[in-house]
Structures are given as structure tokens and as C-alpha cells.
């Protein structure tokens, strides 16, 4: 594809570049994407990171949680997103039980995201428990973005989508998780659904970029689910989401106008058609020329 803007220096967003953005105090922007069209939209907007999240289970597939999403499904969407971008950094989300069974299984699945999905990195949820697996995946040359705090794949263990780290003991656990994944070699860390001051402390304590969602303004970057950002989830309005557009309402209005115009015979008007069949042999419609060519080549039926 052409016509895509690049970073001011013309370089794609890479793992080292994201680290430098933290050191330079430049905020990182990350948005989920699930297809080539949305990827190109965010590429045009200059978004730094596109996360092909297992959130696709809820916003694309209509599920109640992310748990049923499979590796194959996320990789399919990764391929689509990768085709729609050249500059943005593409991250594939490792779904539920894609890394927990064994290190070998985790390595195999993580490699597929890069080899088959076209992603530049993978993301996995978990803290201290995930650190050994993160270290092994990173050692194999696969960049890992970590994710602590509210981790949707652990929704049942948490008793729902609830803010984490609200007490001193709980905050200490989240802090320990953040330190563990950073020390294991993760290149960035998503902080979801935690108190603002805790996110600030973690951001100051670790060397890798933190990307917040429902974690306040002090993270090194911010991420939103694209369907939330664009107003495509009319029945879901989390406290931490700012809706920058109302695509759902605009889409309903457009579809209603289409319906009304079709029923009234207004659409399609003459400007959307291809005219009439020409009667002159020298001004034949392209369709007639094609039909005559086929008949000449194959002869009359029967």
C-alpha cells in the first residue's frame, strides 16, 4: 500500500526505539487492531504500537470473555494487521493457556506469531509466575511485552473485571509482578486496572516502558481497545475509556439512510450505474464485446 505516513525520521517503531522513547520522555501510543483496514487507519494516524489483542473474542466475536480465543484465531488477525502497516510495531497477544502448559509449548506458539502472523513481538499476561517463561522466550530471540494488574485471562480467579492493587498487600504483589517480568527481559509492560499512584511507582522503578489502561496518566504510554476509542461499543463504557468518536451511531445513521433510499428508489441513481447497452457496433458496451468474444472462441451451445 502507498500513502502511509512514517515517523519524522522515517523509521519503523522497533523494540529498541520504544525503550528510547521512555528514556527521552516521549509518550507511547498503542491501540488494538484486528484487520488491515483498521491497521491502516491507525497507521495513518501515527499510532506507535498495534496490539492484536485476544480482546477480539469480545469485540469481534461477541464472547463474554477472552478465554475461548485460540492461537490460530489471533494469528489470523495478526496476518491481516501486518498487511495493513509498515511503520507501527505489531504485537500478537498470546491467548489463554497458550504459554502456561510448558516452556516448549510457549516457545512454539510465540514463534508462530512472528513466523506465521507477521508480528514483531508477543504479549502475555502474568507476573512472577510468568517470569521464567518470559525469560526463555526472550532468550530465543522473541521480544515479549508483559501484562500485570488486571489480567482478563484470570477473570474468574479475580472474581470479575476488578481493579487490582487497591490495598497495600495487593499493591505489593502487583509491584513484585512488574519487577519480575522486567528482570526476566520483557521490553515493555502493560499496566491494567491499578491505582494511579501504584502505576507511577512502577513506572519510576523499572527501566522498560509502561503502557497503561485504566492505570492513570503517569505511565510511559497509553493503550485503548480500538472499538472503545472509536465508539463502536454502545453498551460498554468503562470508566477509564475516552471515546474519541461515535462510529456506531454514525454507522447506524448511514445504514438507515441506505435503507430509506433503496426503499424509496433513490439509490442507485443514474450516476452510480453504467448506462445502457449501445446499439451501434462501433460503440458496443464492454460487456457485449466480452460475450461475443466468448461465443467466437467456443462456438454456439449445443
WOJO-V544069 format. One record per backbone hydrogen bond with DSSP energy under -1.0 kcal/mol. NH is the residue of the N-H (numbers start at 1). CO is the residue of the C=O. E is the energy in kcal/mol with one decimal. If there is no record, write none. Layout:
NH	CO	E
NH	CO	E
//
This chain:
10	7	-2.7
13	87	-2.8
18	14	-2.1
19	15	-1.7
20	16	-2.1
21	17	-2.1
22	18	-1.5
23	19	-1.9
24	20	-2.5
25	22	-1.3
26	21	-2.9
28	220	-2.1
30	222	-2.3
31	49	-2.2
32	224	-1.7
33	51	-1.7
39	35	-2.0
40	36	-2.4
41	37	-2.1
42	38	-2.4
43	39	-2.2
44	40	-2.7
45	41	-1.3
46	43	-1.1
47	42	-2.3
49	29	-2.1
50	89	-2.9
51	31	-2.0
52	91	-3.2
53	51	-1.5
56	53	-1.7
57	54	-2.1
58	55	-1.2
59	55	-2.4
60	56	-1.9
61	56	-2.4
63	57	-3.1
69	66	-1.5
74	70	-1.9
75	71	-2.6
76	72	-2.2
77	73	-1.8
78	74	-2.4
79	75	-2.4
80	76	-1.4
81	77	-2.4
82	78	-3.0
83	79	-1.6
85	82	-1.0
89	48	-2.8
91	50	-2.6
92	121	-2.6
93	52	-2.1
94	123	-3.1
98	95	-1.9
106	102	-2.2
107	103	-2.7
108	104	-2.5
109	105	-2.5
110	106	-2.7
111	107	-2.5
112	108	-1.5
113	109	-1.3
114	110	-1.0
115	111	-3.1
116	112	-2.7
117	112	-1.6
119	113	-2.2
120	90	-2.9
122	143	-2.2
123	92	-2.3
124	145	-1.9
126	147	-2.6
131	127	-1.3
134	130	-2.6
135	131	-2.6
136	132	-1.8
137	133	-2.5
138	134	-2.8
139	135	-2.2
140	136	-1.2
141	138	-2.0
142	137	-1.8
145	122	-3.2
146	188	-2.7
148	190	-2.4
150	192	-3.5
154	151	-2.7
155	152	-1.5
158	154	-2.0
160	155	-2.8
162	160	-1.7
164	193	-3.2
171	167	-2.9
172	168	-2.0
173	169	-1.6
174	170	-2.0
175	171	-2.6
176	172	-2.3
177	173	-2.3
178	174	-2.4
179	175	-2.4
180	176	-2.3
181	177	-2.2
182	178	-1.8
183	179	-2.4
184	180	-1.4
185	182	-1.1
186	181	-2.1
187	144	-2.1
189	209	-2.3
190	146	-2.9
191	211	-2.2
192	148	-2.0
193	213	-2.2
199	195	-2.1
200	196	-2.0
201	197	-2.1
202	198	-2.3
203	199	-2.4
204	200	-2.0
205	201	-1.5
206	202	-1.6
211	189	-3.0
212	221	-2.7
213	191	-2.2
221	210	-1.2
222	28	-2.1
223	212	-2.3
224	30	-1.3
229	225	-2.4
230	226	-2.3
231	228	-1.2
232	227	-3.4
236	233	-1.4
241	238	-1.4
244	229	-2.6
247	230	-3.2
248	231	-1.9
250	246	-2.3
251	247	-2.7
252	248	-2.5
253	249	-2.3
254	250	-2.2
255	251	-2.6
256	252	-2.3
257	253	-2.0
258	254	-2.3
259	255	-2.6
260	256	-2.8
261	257	-2.5
262	258	-2.4
263	259	-2.4
264	260	-1.9
265	262	-1.0
266	261	-2.3
267	261	-1.4
272	269	-1.8
273	270	-1.8
283	280	-1.3
289	285	-1.8
290	286	-1.9
291	287	-2.0
292	288	-2.6
293	289	-2.1
294	290	-2.0
295	291	-2.2
296	292	-2.4
297	293	-1.7
298	294	-2.3
299	295	-2.5
//
